[in-house]
Amino acid sequence: MKKFTINSKTGYLIGVVLFIGIWFLLSLVIDERRMIFPDPISTIKQTITILSSSYVYKCMWKSISKLLIGFFISFLLALFFGVIGGNSSTLKKVFYPTISALKSIPTASLVFLFLVLVGAKNAPILMVILISFPILYEAVVGGIENMDQDVVNAMKLDSGNKLRNVIFVQIPLMFPYLLVGLASSFSLSFKIEIMAEILTGDTRGGLGSAILAAQKNDPTNMIPIFSYSLIAILLALLITIIFKILKKKLIKKI
């Protein structure tokens, strides 16, 4: 029997239509399209209106800039400790409890701790580091541990220059794994970063600040909140797609 298959673009389109359909049905069931659960048509119209103003782009830049700062710091930390853990099974076991703890800590409670320690402006950055570091660390370790055995044997023969092997051999070969970690952690970190902006009440910009301002401006109208959330979702999807394209290109070159 011939199997029915569809290409990836058609599959994504079907997924989007299904998502919007479920969203619309839920809005009909809840039947409070303004105060509780706006329908997709009202949300999309409001989103178009919001995107016509410069305010939302300033908010997007504020959120993305804090996200990138946190990601850059997390990337460097993950690369450093990941290379160490990937090359030493003993140190990997030493790092394991800390990595497990970072993955298990309730993030909402840490927002208030970081708010006291570093203030509302920097708390979202620390949250991004906290969320993304364990994922990126495991991606680096996984990339090193899954290297081709022939490459590993060649590196053992050239044991006199371990730093050069790490920089010019291990890091390029494990980079596709790191991109997977970046893609998988980005959306989660973005959500946590926006949540941190809301919980800290930071009014100096960001999509979280825009959501909080919309809620305070009219608590009975959820449409702007859904619209800002939709913008955040689209941003996260865009970056995820970029990571996937980069991963494919890197794999072809390697």
Secondary structure as GFF3:
##gff-version 3
##sequence-region A 1 254
A	DSSP	alpha_helix	8	30	.	.	.	ID=ss1
A	DSSP	alpha_helix	40	51	.	.	.	ID=ss2
A	DSSP	alpha_helix	54	87	.	.	.	ID=ss3
A	DSSP	alpha_helix	89	104	.	.	.	ID=ss4
A	DSSP	alpha_helix	107	118	.	.	.	ID=ss5
A	DSSP	alpha_helix	123	145	.	.	.	ID=ss6
A	DSSP	alpha_helix	149	157	.	.	.	ID=ss7
A	DSSP	alpha_helix	162	165	.	.	.	ID=ss8
A	DSSP	pi_helix	166	170	.	.	.	ID=ss9
A	DSSP	alpha_helix	171	200	.	.	.	ID=ss10
A	DSSP	alpha_helix	207	217	.	.	.	ID=ss11
A	DSSP	alpha_helix	223	253	.	.	.	ID=ss12
###
